[in-house]
Amino acid sequence: MTINELREKRNQAWNAAKAFVETKRDKDGLLSDEDSATYAQMEKKVQDYGTEIERMEAMAAMEAQLSKPTSAPITEKPLNGKPTEDKQPKSFRSTDAYRSGMLNALRTNFRQISNVLQEGIDANGGYLVPDEYDSRLIQVLNEENVMRSLGTAITTSGEHKINIAATKPAAAWIEEGGALTFGDATFDQIILDAHKLHVAVKVTEELLYDNAFNLENYILEQFGKALANAEEDAFLNGTGNGQPLGLFAETGGGTLAKTVATPKPEDVIDLIYALKRPYRKNAAFIMNDAAVAAIRSFKDNNGAFMWQPSCVAGEPDKLMGYDIYTSPFCPANMMAFGDYNYYNIGDRGTRSFKQLTELFAGNGMIGFVAKERVDGKLILSEAVQILKVTGSSKG
């Protein structure tokens, strides 16, 4: 008989005993000696059931204790001979073993994949970039991509929503004791999504298998420069369809402050003061090298050159006291002036490497592709003002 069956019988016996008492009480609510003896037997039966249930529960607990295995089974791959209990919970991408595994996989065209590397496979079959590589890639991106150095980068795990005040409160003078007026605050929302960017590099088989060749630096440098160029082009000129929305986009980009046929010094001054004062504190120019060549001869009313070369290595040149940054992807007939902290760059997840097995086989080369997901948007159009030139002399 099972424990549950005994519990059921105990409950039935107890209910029967209670019912017996209720039906046998006399007018004074008492039981006769004979009924009291019968009830005592019924109560003892309930207690006997309880004793037996406790015995069976103790036996079940003992059985479970004795049935436990004396050692834990191995449920994961051995860690290079190290005991599994020494394994610390940490990100596999940050380990030296993962980095070494990635470099070995690159050199062998991903024919030798270590156990630790198999843990870092993304949804599309690529291998996640080691943490050190990822940080060095970001460093190259920041050095090569002017918008990464000026904008605000955000790491996202999903759609990133940014709420922006669409209306601004205005102060008003009132008479003493006069009624207060309240305006309705409204908000717009900017969403940073994720657009896929793939970049491929080629390495000759001879260099790949030559241990003297610094494959690690080459891969990072080539991927970094290629990603930076593609990103910068999109951050400046992107349409927002399958790619980031660019700073110079007609809709969603900066504010077109002025359109001129031929740029003059006063147009630059107008552009500066088209930007509201709070944004001018951190403002800078972005323009094409051709525009710099055109404005270098501009002078103010006192005959002083408006453009000033940098006196410190690594520092940008200045125009009217504001930094100038150049980009080959900036439209030759436009220049921007604004606070680019309001251009948000959303990095989704982590970057990954993948091998291209057949694409370059006929040329004796091996290809690798890097993948990232990124988005970019200017969250406040008024934070960046744009000067557009329509004539043949572009500035």
Backbone hydrogen bonds in HBPLUS format (Angstrom, degrees):
<---DONOR---> <-ACCEPTOR-->    atom                        ^
c    i                          cat <-CA-CA->   ^        H-A-AA   ^      H-
h    n   atom  resd res      DA  || num        DHA   H-A  angle D-A-AA Bond
n    s   type  num  typ     dist DA aas  dist angle  dist       angle   num
A0006-LEU N   A0002-THR O   3.06 MM   4  6.40 154.7  2.12 147.5 154.3     1
A0007-ARG N   A0003-ILE O   2.92 MM   4  6.22 156.5  1.97 150.9 157.5     2
A0008-GLU N   A0004-ASN O   2.99 MM   4  6.22 152.6  2.07 142.9 150.1     3
A0009-LYS N   A0005-GLU O   2.99 MM   4  6.28 156.8  2.04 146.6 152.6     4
A0010-ARG N   A0006-LEU O   2.84 MM   4  6.10 153.9  1.91 149.6 157.2     5
A0011-ASN N   A0007-ARG O   2.97 MM   4  6.22 158.0  2.01 147.3 152.6     6
A0012-GLN N   A0008-GLU O   3.00 MM   4  6.30 157.5  2.05 147.6 153.7     7
A0013-ALA N   A0009-LYS O   2.88 MM   4  6.11 157.9  1.93 149.0 155.1     8
A0014-TRP N   A0010-ARG O   2.93 MM   4  6.11 157.1  1.98 149.3 155.6     9
A0015-ASN N   A0011-ASN O   2.96 MM   4  6.15 160.9  1.99 149.8 154.8    10
A0016-ALA N   A0012-GLN O   2.95 MM   4  6.13 151.9  2.03 144.1 152.0    11
A0017-ALA N   A0013-ALA O   2.94 MM   4  6.17 152.6  2.02 144.2 151.5    12
A0018-LYS N   A0014-TRP O   3.00 MM   4  6.27 160.5  2.04 149.9 154.6    13
A0019-ALA N   A0015-ASN O   2.98 MM   4  6.15 158.7  2.03 144.0 150.2    14
A0020-PHE N   A0016-ALA O   2.88 MM   4  6.06 149.8  1.97 144.5 152.9    15
A0021-VAL N   A0017-ALA O   3.13 MM   4  6.39 158.8  2.17 149.2 153.4    16
A0022-GLU N   A0018-LYS O   3.18 MM   4  6.46 162.9  2.21 149.8 153.8    17
A0023-THR N   A0019-ALA O   3.11 MM   4  6.32 148.0  2.22 145.7 153.6    18
A0024-LYS N   A0020-PHE O   3.10 MM   4  6.16 131.1  2.35 145.0 156.9    19
A0024-LYS N   A0021-VAL O   3.28 MM   3  5.30 139.7  2.45  97.7 108.5    20
A0026-ASP N   A0030-LEU O   2.84 MM   4  5.43 150.5  1.92 143.7 152.4    21
A0029-GLY N   A0026-ASP O   2.84 MM   3  5.07 161.2  1.87 112.6 118.0    22
A0036-SER N   A0032-SER O   2.77 MM   4  5.97 153.7  1.84 154.4 162.8    23
A0037-ALA N   A0033-ASP O   3.03 MM   4  6.24 152.3  2.11 143.7 150.1    24
A0038-THR N   A0034-GLU O   3.07 MM   4  6.40 153.4  2.15 142.5 150.0    25
A0039-TYR N   A0035-ASP O   2.82 MM   4  6.09 159.8  1.86 150.1 155.3    26
A0040-ALA N   A0036-SER O   2.91 MM   4  6.11 152.4  1.99 144.0 151.8    27
A0041-GLN N   A0037-ALA O   3.14 MM   4  6.44 150.2  2.23 144.3 151.0    28
A0042-MET N   A0038-THR O   3.07 MM   4  6.42 153.8  2.14 146.1 153.6    29
A0043-GLU N   A0039-TYR O   2.81 MM   4  6.09 158.5  1.86 156.3 161.8    30
A0044-LYS N   A0040-ALA O   2.99 MM   4  6.14 153.1  2.06 142.0 149.4    31
A0045-LYS N   A0041-GLN O   3.07 MM   4  6.32 145.7  2.19 141.0 149.8    32
A0046-VAL N   A0042-MET O   3.19 MM   4  6.57 149.4  2.28 143.0 150.4    33
A0047-GLN N   A0043-GLU O   3.03 MM   4  6.38 156.8  2.08 148.1 154.3    34
A0048-ASP N   A0044-LYS O   2.82 MM   4  6.07 149.7  1.91 145.7 154.6    35
A0049-TYR N   A0045-LYS O   2.98 MM   4  6.26 153.8  2.05 145.4 151.8    36
A0050-GLY N   A0046-VAL O   3.09 MM   4  6.43 157.0  2.14 145.6 151.5    37
A0051-THR N   A0047-GLN O   2.91 MM   4  6.25 155.5  1.97 150.2 156.5    38
A0052-GLU N   A0048-ASP O   2.99 MM   4  6.24 160.1  2.03 150.4 155.3    39
A0053-ILE N   A0049-TYR O   2.89 MM   4  6.17 154.3  1.96 152.0 159.6    40
A0054-GLU N   A0050-GLY O   3.02 MM   4  6.27 160.7  2.05 150.9 155.1    41
A0055-ARG N   A0051-THR O   3.06 MM   4  6.32 151.9  2.15 143.3 151.1    42
A0056-MET N   A0052-GLU O   2.97 MM   4  6.25 159.4  2.02 149.8 154.6    43
A0057-GLU N   A0053-ILE O   2.92 MM   4  6.15 153.9  1.99 150.3 157.7    44
A0058-ALA N   A0054-GLU O   3.03 MM   4  6.20 156.9  2.08 145.2 150.9    45
A0059-MET N   A0055-ARG O   2.99 MM   4  6.26 153.5  2.06 145.4 153.0    46
A0060-ALA N   A0056-MET O   2.93 MM   4  6.15 153.5  2.00 145.0 151.8    47
A0061-ALA N   A0057-GLU O   3.00 MM   4  6.24 156.5  2.05 147.7 153.6    48
A0062-MET N   A0058-ALA O   3.02 MM   4  6.23 155.9  2.08 146.2 152.6    49
A0063-GLU N   A0059-MET O   2.93 MM   4  6.15 154.2  2.00 146.1 153.4    50
A0064-ALA N   A0060-ALA O   2.98 MM   4  6.22 157.6  2.03 148.1 153.5    51
A0065-GLN N   A0061-ALA O   3.05 MM   4  6.25 153.6  2.12 144.1 151.1    52
A0066-LEU N   A0062-MET O   2.99 MM   4  6.22 159.4  2.03 150.1 155.1    53
A0067-SER N   A0063-GLU O   3.01 MM   4  6.13 128.5  2.29 138.4 152.0    54
A0067-SER N   A0064-ALA O   3.27 MM   3  5.08 134.3  2.49  90.0 102.4    55
A0068-LYS N   A0065-GLN O   3.43 MM   3  5.66 161.4  2.46 103.7 109.0    56
A0082-LYS N   A0079-LEU O   2.95 MM   3  5.30 165.2  1.97 117.7 121.3    57
A0086-ASP N   A0083-PRO O   3.04 MM   3  5.67 156.1  2.10 114.7 121.8    58
A0087-LYS N   A0084-THR O   3.10 MM   3  5.39 161.7  2.13 109.4 115.2    59
A0094-SER N   A0091-SER O   3.13 MM   3  5.67 157.1  2.19 113.3 119.9    60
A0095-THR N   A0092-PHE O   3.27 MM   3  5.59 169.3  2.28 112.9 116.0    61
A0131-ASP N   A0093-ARG O   3.13 MM  38  5.54 161.9  2.17 118.9 124.5    62
A0099-ARG N   A0095-THR O   3.17 MM   4  6.50 163.2  2.20 147.9 152.0    63
A0100-SER N   A0096-ASP O   2.82 MM   4  6.00 163.5  1.85 152.2 157.1    64
A0101-GLY N   A0097-ALA O   2.84 MM   4  5.92 152.3  1.92 140.4 148.9    65
A0102-MET N   A0098-TYR O   2.89 MM   4  6.14 150.3  1.98 147.6 155.0    66
A0103-LEU N   A0099-ARG O   3.07 MM   4  6.36 163.1  2.10 151.1 154.6    67
A0104-ASN N   A0100-SER O   2.98 MM   4  6.16 161.2  2.02 150.3 155.6    68
A0105-ALA N   A0101-GLY O   2.92 MM   4  6.04 150.5  2.00 140.9 149.5    69
A0106-LEU N   A0102-MET O   2.93 MM   4  6.21 152.7  2.01 149.0 156.1    70
A0107-ARG N   A0103-LEU O   3.04 MM   4  6.30 159.2  2.09 147.1 152.3    71
A0108-THR N   A0104-ASN O   3.03 MM   4  6.21 143.7  2.17 143.9 153.2    72
A0110-PHE N   A0105-ALA O   2.54 MM   5  4.30 163.0  1.57 154.9 150.8    73
A0109-ASN N   A0106-LEU O   3.26 MM   3  5.15 161.4  2.30 106.0 107.0    74
A0111-ARG N   A0108-THR O   3.00 MM   3  5.44 144.1  2.14 109.9 119.6    75
A0117-LEU N   A0114-SER O   3.11 MM   3  5.30 125.5  2.42  99.4 113.2    76
A0118-GLN N   A0114-SER O   3.17 MM   4  6.53 143.2  2.31 147.3 157.5    77
A0118-GLN N   A0115-ASN O   3.10 MM   3  5.22 126.5  2.40  97.7 111.5    78
A0119-GLU N   A0116-VAL O   3.34 MM   3  5.54 146.9  2.46  97.7 106.6    79
A0120-GLY N   A0117-LEU O   2.99 MM   3  5.44 154.9  2.05 111.5 119.2    80
A0128-LEU N   A0120-GLY O   2.81 MM   8  5.41 165.1  1.83 157.0 162.1    81
A0122-ASP N   A0126-GLY O   2.81 MM   4  5.45 164.2  1.83 158.0 163.3    82
A0125-GLY N   A0122-ASP O   3.11 MM   3  5.43 166.0  2.13 116.6 117.9    83
A0127-TYR N   A0353-PHE O   2.80 MM 226  5.20 154.4  1.87 156.3 156.9    84
A0353-PHE N   A0127-TYR O   2.80 MM 226  5.20 160.0  1.84 147.4 148.0    85
A0129-VAL N   A0351-ARG O   2.91 MM 222  5.65 172.1  1.92 139.6 139.6    86
A0133-TYR N   A0130-PRO O   3.00 MM   3  5.23 113.0  2.46 103.5 119.4    87
A0134-ASP N   A0130-PRO O   2.84 MM   4  6.11 160.5  1.88 158.8 165.5    88
A0135-SER N   A0131-ASP O   2.92 MM   4  6.19 160.8  1.96 153.6 157.5    89
A0136-ARG N   A0132-GLU O   3.01 MM   4  6.20 153.5  2.08 144.0 151.6    90
A0137-LEU N   A0133-TYR O   2.75 MM   4  5.99 147.9  1.86 149.8 159.6    91
A0138-ILE N   A0134-ASP O   2.95 MM   4  6.22 157.6  2.00 147.4 153.1    92
A0139-GLN N   A0135-SER O   2.99 MM   4  6.24 147.6  2.09 137.6 146.6    93
A0140-VAL N   A0136-ARG O   2.98 MM   4  6.28 155.7  2.04 145.3 150.7    94
A0141-LEU N   A0137-LEU O   2.81 MM   4  6.09 159.3  1.85 151.7 158.3    95
A0142-ASN N   A0138-ILE O   2.86 MM   4  6.09 156.6  1.91 149.6 155.3    96
A0143-GLU N   A0139-GLN O   3.00 MM   4  6.23 148.0  2.10 142.3 151.3    97
A0144-GLU N   A0140-VAL O   2.83 MM   4  5.96 157.5  1.88 155.5 161.2    98
A0145-ASN N   A0141-LEU O   2.80 MM   4  5.44 141.4  1.94 144.7 152.9    99
A0148-ARG N   A0145-ASN O   3.15 MM   3  5.43 128.3  2.43 102.6 115.4   100
A0149-SER N   A0145-ASN O   3.32 MM   4  6.70 150.3  2.42 149.4 157.2   101
A0150-LEU N   A0146-VAL O   3.18 MM   4  6.36 133.6  2.40 137.5 149.4   102
A0151-GLY N   A0147-MET O   2.70 MM   4  5.45 155.2  1.76 144.8 151.5   103
A0152-THR N   A0343-TYR O   2.95 MM 191  6.16 167.5  1.97 156.5 160.3   104
A0345-ILE N   A0152-THR O   2.76 MM 193  5.90 167.0  1.77 149.3 151.0   105
A0154-ILE N   A0345-ILE O   2.63 MM 191  5.90 156.3  1.68 170.0 170.3   106
A0347-ASP N   A0154-ILE O   2.72 MM 193  6.05 156.5  1.77 157.1 165.1   107
A0156-THR N   A0347-ASP O   2.82 MM 191  5.88 161.4  1.85 141.5 147.7   108
A0349-GLY N   A0156-THR O   3.29 MM 193  6.66 156.1  2.35 175.0 177.4   109
A0160-HIS N   A0192-LEU O   3.04 MM  32  4.99 170.2  2.05 145.3 146.9   110
A0192-LEU N   A0160-HIS O   2.78 MM  32  4.99 169.8  1.79 149.1 151.4   111
A0162-ILE N   A0190-ILE O   2.70 MM  28  5.00 161.5  1.73 156.4 162.3   112
A0190-ILE N   A0162-ILE O   2.80 MM  28  5.00 166.8  1.82 149.5 152.2   113
A0164-ILE N   A0188-ASP O   2.75 MM  24  5.06 169.3  1.76 149.2 150.9   114
A0188-ASP N   A0164-ILE O   2.64 MM  24  5.06 158.7  1.69 160.2 162.9   115
A0166-ALA N   A0186-THR O   2.80 MM  20  5.39 155.7  1.86 130.4 136.5   116
A0178-GLY N   A0175-GLU O   2.81 MM   3  4.97 157.2  1.86 131.3 130.7   117
A0195-HIS N   A0374-VAL O   2.97 MM 179  5.24 157.4  2.02 118.2 125.4   118
A0374-VAL N   A0195-HIS O   2.93 MM 179  5.24 158.4  1.98 140.0 139.3   119
A0197-LEU N   A0372-GLU O   2.81 MM 175  5.36 156.1  1.87 164.1 164.6   120
A0372-GLU N   A0197-LEU O   3.03 MM 175  5.36 150.5  2.12 145.0 154.3   121
A0199-VAL N   A0370-ALA O   2.95 MM 171  5.28 155.8  2.01 149.5 156.7   122
A0370-ALA N   A0199-VAL O   2.77 MM 171  5.28 160.3  1.81 154.4 158.7   123
A0201-VAL N   A0368-PHE O   2.83 MM 167  5.47 155.3  1.89 157.0 165.5   124
A0368-PHE N   A0201-VAL O   2.89 MM 167  5.47 157.4  1.94 157.2 164.4   125
A0203-VAL N   A0366-ILE O   2.87 MM 163  5.33 153.9  1.94 146.6 155.2   126
A0366-ILE N   A0203-VAL O   2.77 MM 163  5.33 167.0  1.79 154.5 158.1   127
A0208-LEU N   A0204-THR O   3.00 MM   4  6.20 158.9  2.04 152.0 158.7   128
A0205-GLU N   A0364-GLY O   3.24 MM 159  6.16 161.2  2.28 153.9 149.4   129
A0209-TYR N   A0205-GLU O   3.16 MM   4  6.32 155.6  2.23 148.0 151.6   130
A0210-ASP N   A0207-LEU O   3.17 MM   3  5.02 151.9  2.25  98.2 106.7   131
A0213-PHE N   A0210-ASP O   2.99 MM   3  5.54 151.6  2.07 114.2 122.5   132
A0215-LEU N   A0213-PHE O   2.80 MM   2  5.62 126.2  2.09 113.5  96.9   133
A0218-TYR N   A0214-ASN O   3.15 MM   4  6.35 163.1  2.18 152.6 157.9   134
A0219-ILE N   A0215-LEU O   2.87 MM   4  5.99 172.2  1.87 158.6 160.0   135
A0220-LEU N   A0216-GLU O   3.11 MM   4  6.31 171.8  2.12 152.3 154.8   136
A0221-GLU N   A0217-ASN O   2.85 MM   4  5.91 160.6  1.88 149.3 155.1   137
A0222-GLN N   A0218-TYR O   2.89 MM   4  6.01 168.9  1.90 155.5 158.7   138
A0223-PHE N   A0219-ILE O   2.87 MM   4  5.93 168.5  1.88 154.3 158.3   139
A0224-GLY N   A0220-LEU O   2.82 MM   4  5.72 155.8  1.88 138.5 146.7   140
A0225-LYS N   A0221-GLU O   2.96 MM   4  6.08 165.9  1.98 147.9 151.1   141
A0226-ALA N   A0222-GLN O   3.03 MM   4  6.11 165.2  2.06 148.4 153.1   142
A0227-LEU N   A0223-PHE O   2.85 MM   4  5.93 167.9  1.86 155.7 159.5   143
A0228-ALA N   A0224-GLY O   2.89 MM   4  5.92 155.5  1.95 143.1 150.8   144
A0229-ASN N   A0225-LYS O   2.96 MM   4  6.14 160.0  2.00 148.8 153.1   145
A0230-ALA N   A0226-ALA O   3.12 MM   4  6.32 167.4  2.14 149.8 153.1   146
A0231-GLU N   A0227-LEU O   2.85 MM   4  5.96 160.7  1.89 151.0 157.1   147
A0232-GLU N   A0228-ALA O   2.84 MM   4  5.94 169.3  1.85 151.4 154.8   148
A0233-ASP N   A0229-ASN O   3.08 MM   4  6.18 163.7  2.11 147.8 152.0   149
A0234-ALA N   A0230-ALA O   3.16 MM   4  6.35 158.1  2.21 141.9 147.8   150
A0235-PHE N   A0231-GLU O   2.71 MM   4  5.96 161.6  1.75 161.5 167.6   151
A0236-LEU N   A0232-GLU O   3.07 MM   4  6.16 136.0  2.27 141.0 150.8   152
A0237-ASN N   A0233-ASP O   2.75 MM   4  5.76 162.2  1.78 150.6 156.9   153
A0238-GLY N   A0234-ALA O   2.74 MM   4  4.06 144.6  1.86 121.6 124.2   154
A0247-LEU N   A0235-PHE O   2.78 MM  12  6.18 141.6  1.92 130.5 136.9   155
A0248-PHE N   A0236-LEU O   2.89 MM  12  5.71 169.4  1.90 150.4 153.5   156
A0246-GLY N   A0238-GLY O   2.87 MM   8  4.23 176.0  1.87 115.2 115.3   157
A0240-GLY N   A0244-PRO O   3.22 MM   4  4.81 129.1  2.49 122.6 112.0   158
A0245-LEU N   A0376-GLY O   2.94 MM 131  5.93 153.3  2.01 169.3 161.6   159
A0249-ALA N   A0246-GLY O   3.22 MM   3  5.24 165.6  2.24 106.4 108.7   160
A0254-GLY N   A0247-LEU O   2.85 MM   7  5.75 163.9  1.88 159.4 154.3   161
A0255-THR N   A0384-VAL O   2.85 MM 129  6.19 153.3  1.92 171.8 163.0   162
A0386-ILE N   A0255-THR O   2.80 MM 131  5.93 144.3  1.93 160.0 159.0   163
A0257-ALA N   A0386-ILE O   2.84 MM 129  5.40 143.1  1.97 136.0 148.2   164
A0388-LYS N   A0258-LYS O   2.96 MM 130  6.33 168.4  1.97 158.7 162.5   165
A0260-VAL N   A0388-LYS O   2.87 MM 128  6.34 159.9  1.91 163.6 168.7   166
A0390-THR N   A0260-VAL O   2.76 MM 130  6.12 159.3  1.80 153.2 160.4   167
A0391-GLY N   A0261-ALA O   2.94 MM 130  4.24 124.3  2.26 115.0 122.5   168
A0267-ASP N   A0264-LYS O   2.90 MM   3  5.30 138.0  2.08 109.9 122.3   169
A0268-VAL N   A0265-PRO O   3.14 MM   3  5.41 126.5  2.44 102.4 114.7   170
A0269-ILE N   A0265-PRO O   3.26 MM   4  6.67 156.8  2.32 147.7 153.9   171
A0270-ASP N   A0266-GLU O   2.86 MM   4  6.08 156.0  1.92 144.0 150.7   172
A0271-LEU N   A0267-ASP O   2.92 MM   4  6.13 148.4  2.02 140.5 149.0   173
A0272-ILE N   A0268-VAL O   3.01 MM   4  6.32 155.1  2.07 147.6 153.6   174
A0273-TYR N   A0269-ILE O   3.09 MM   4  6.39 164.5  2.12 153.4 156.4   175
A0274-ALA N   A0270-ASP O   2.89 MM   4  5.97 112.4  2.35 136.7 153.0   176
A0274-ALA N   A0271-LEU O   3.28 MM   3  5.08 148.7  2.38  93.5 102.6   177
A0275-LEU N   A0272-ILE O   3.28 MM   3  5.76 152.8  2.35 106.0 113.4   178
A0279-TYR N   A0276-LYS O   3.00 MM   3  5.74 133.4  2.23 122.9 133.9   179
A0280-ARG N   A0277-ARG O   3.02 MM   3  5.16 135.8  2.22 103.4 116.1   180
A0283-ALA N   A0280-ARG O   3.34 MM   3  4.73 171.3  2.35  98.2  99.8   181
A0284-ALA N   A0338-GLY O   3.02 MM  54  5.71 142.5  2.17 137.8 142.1   182
A0338-GLY N   A0284-ALA O   3.15 MM  54  5.71 157.3  2.21 149.4 152.1   183
A0285-PHE N   A0323-ASP O   2.78 MM  38  6.14 172.4  1.79 165.1 165.8   184
A0325-TYR N   A0285-PHE O   2.85 MM  40  5.97 156.4  1.91 140.7 148.4   185
A0286-ILE N   A0336-ALA O   2.90 MM  50  5.14 150.5  1.99 140.4 144.6   186
A0336-ALA N   A0286-ILE O   2.90 MM  50  5.14 169.5  1.91 154.5 157.6   187
A0287-MET N   A0325-TYR O   3.02 MM  38  6.55 151.1  2.10 154.7 163.9   188
A0327-SER N   A0287-MET O   3.13 MM  40  6.33 143.5  2.27 139.4 148.2   189
A0291-ALA N   A0288-ASN O   2.95 MM   3  5.28 128.3  2.22 105.0 118.2   190
A0292-VAL N   A0288-ASN O   3.24 MM   4  6.73 151.1  2.32 148.4 156.4   191
A0293-ALA N   A0289-ASP O   3.11 MM   4  6.45 157.1  2.16 149.7 154.8   192
A0294-ALA N   A0290-ALA O   3.25 MM   4  6.52 141.3  2.41 136.6 146.2   193
A0294-ALA N   A0291-ALA O   3.08 MM   3  5.09 123.7  2.41  94.2 108.7   194
A0295-ILE N   A0291-ALA O   3.05 MM   4  6.36 148.9  2.15 151.5 159.3   195
A0296-ARG N   A0292-VAL O   3.09 MM   4  6.02 131.2  2.34 151.1 160.5   196
A0298-PHE N   A0295-ILE O   2.97 MM   3  5.23 164.4  1.99 113.7 118.9   197
A0306-MET N   A0298-PHE O   2.98 MM   8  5.79 167.2  2.00 138.8 142.0   198
A0300-ASP N   A0304-ALA O   2.86 MM   4  5.57 155.0  1.93 154.4 159.2   199
A0303-GLY N   A0300-ASP O   2.98 MM   3  5.37 163.1  2.01 117.0 120.4   200
A0320-MET N   A0306-MET O   2.97 MM  14  5.28 166.0  1.99 148.0 147.2   201
A0308-GLN N   A0318-LYS O   2.76 MM  10  5.15 166.9  1.78 152.2 154.7   202
A0318-LYS N   A0308-GLN O   2.88 MM  10  5.15 173.0  1.89 158.5 160.8   203
A0315-GLU N   A0312-VAL O   3.06 MM   3  5.55 162.9  2.09 133.3 137.0   204
A0324-ILE N   A0317-ASP O   2.81 MM   7  5.50 141.9  1.96 155.3 150.3   205
A0319-LEU N   A0322-TYR O   2.76 MM   3  5.20 155.6  1.82 146.7 152.7   206
A0322-TYR N   A0319-LEU O   3.03 MM   3  5.20 166.9  2.04 111.9 115.3   207
A0330-CYS N   A0327-SER O   3.17 MM   3  5.35 161.0  2.21 105.8 111.7   208
A0334-MET N   A0331-PRO O   3.16 MM   3  5.43 156.8  2.21 119.6 117.5   209
A0389-VAL N   A0333-ASN O   2.80 MM  56  5.03 164.0  1.83 155.1 155.9   210
A0335-MET N   A0387-LEU O   3.05 MM  52  5.40 146.7  2.16 146.1 155.0   211
A0387-LEU N   A0335-MET O   2.92 MM  52  5.40 165.3  1.95 160.9 165.8   212
A0337-PHE N   A0385-GLN O   2.83 MM  48  5.32 154.1  1.90 158.8 165.6   213
A0385-GLN N   A0337-PHE O   2.83 MM  48  5.32 173.8  1.84 151.9 149.7   214
A0339-ASP N   A0383-ALA O   2.98 MM  44  5.69 148.9  2.08 154.6 158.6   215
A0342-TYR N   A0339-ASP O   3.46 MM   3  6.43 172.6  2.46 118.2 120.3   216
A0343-TYR N   A0340-TYR O   2.96 MM   3  5.25 162.9  1.99 110.5 113.7   217
A0379-ILE N   A0342-TYR O   2.91 MM  37  5.74 163.1  1.94 171.8 166.1   218
A0344-ASN N   A0377-LYS O   2.83 MM  33  5.52 145.8  1.95 171.6 160.3   219
A0377-LYS N   A0344-ASN O   3.01 MM  33  5.52 151.6  2.09 148.4 157.2   220
A0346-GLY N   A0375-ASP O   2.77 MM  29  5.08 154.5  1.83 139.1 147.7   221
A0375-ASP N   A0346-GLY O   3.00 MM  29  5.08 141.0  2.15 134.2 145.4   222
A0348-ARG N   A0373-ARG O   2.95 MM  25  5.35 166.9  1.97 149.5 151.8   223
A0352-SER N   A0371-LYS O   3.15 MM  19  5.41 150.4  2.24 141.8 150.0   224
A0371-LYS N   A0352-SER O   2.98 MM  19  5.41 152.4  2.05 151.0 158.2   225
A0354-LYS N   A0369-VAL O   2.89 MM  15  5.22 132.7  2.12 148.3 159.6   226
A0369-VAL N   A0354-LYS O   2.79 MM  15  5.22 167.1  1.80 158.3 161.9   227
A0356-LEU N   A0367-GLY O   2.84 MM  11  4.95 159.3  1.89 143.4 137.6   228
A0361-ALA N   A0358-GLU O   3.25 MM   3  5.16 164.2  2.28 105.6 110.3   229
A0363-ASN N   A0360-PHE O   3.04 MM   3  5.50 149.5  2.13 113.4 122.3   230
A0365-MET N   A0360-PHE O   3.31 MM   5  5.37 164.8  2.34 147.7 144.5   231
A0364-GLY N   A0361-ALA O   3.18 MM   3  5.36 166.9  2.19 111.8 114.3   232
A0383-ALA N   A0380-LEU O   3.10 MM   3  5.55 158.5  2.15 112.3 119.0   233
A0384-VAL N   A0381-SER O   3.32 MM   3  6.06 172.6  2.32 120.2 122.4   234
